[in-house]
Amino acid sequence: MISHQLLELEQSIHNLSLEDKLWLLDKIFEQVRGTAENQEESNPQQTLNYDERAKPIWEIAV
């Protein structure tokens, strides 16, 4: 369900000029990009590094 606050915001955006809408859209994209980047920094994907000195698993198993 859409909140009353979002409906009011939609109406306010409707009343803006095209220039103001584009400015607002740019600001929203900046915030979304920032949020996505922060999530990537807080949850970095682990990468596996190959160690050539490590014994192969079949040698360890034997």
C-alpha positions in Angstrom: 0.0 0.0 0.0 1.3 3.5 -0.9 1.6 5.9 2.0 -0.2 9.2 2.2 3.2 10.9 2.3 4.2 9.3 -1.0 0.9 10.4 -2.7 1.6 14.0 -1.5 5.1 13.8 -2.8 3.8 12.6 -6.2 1.4 15.5 -6.4 4.2 17.9 -5.5 6.5 16.5 -8.2 3.7 16.8 -10.7 3.6 20.6 -10.0 7.3 21.1 -10.7 8.8 22.4 -13.9 10.6 20.0 -16.2 14.0 21.5 -15.1 13.1 20.9 -11.4 12.0 17.4 -12.1 15.3 16.6 -13.9 17.2 18.1 -11.0 15.3 16.0 -8.5 15.7 12.8 -10.6 19.5 13.4 -10.6 19.5 13.8 -6.8 17.5 10.6 -6.4 20.0 8.7 -8.7 22.9 10.0 -6.6 21.3 8.7 -3.4 20.5 5.3 -4.9 24.0 5.0 -6.3 25.4 6.0 -2.9 23.2 3.4 -1.1 24.2 0.7 -3.5 27.9 1.5 -3.1 27.7 1.5 0.7 26.0 -1.9 0.6 28.8 -3.2 -1.6 31.5 -1.8 0.7 29.8 -3.3 3.8 29.3 -6.7 2.1 32.3 -7.2 -0.1 32.4 -10.4 -2.1 35.0 -12.8 -0.9 37.5 -13.8 -3.6 39.4 -17.0 -3.6 43.2 -16.7 -4.0 45.0 -19.7 -5.5 48.0 -20.7 -3.5 50.4 -22.7 -5.7 52.1 -24.1 -2.6 49.0 -25.7 -1.3 48.6 -29.4 -1.6 45.9 -30.7 -3.9 42.8 -32.0 -2.1 43.4 -35.5 -3.3 46.8 -35.6 -1.7 45.4 -34.4 1.6 42.7 -37.0 1.4 45.2 -39.8 0.9 
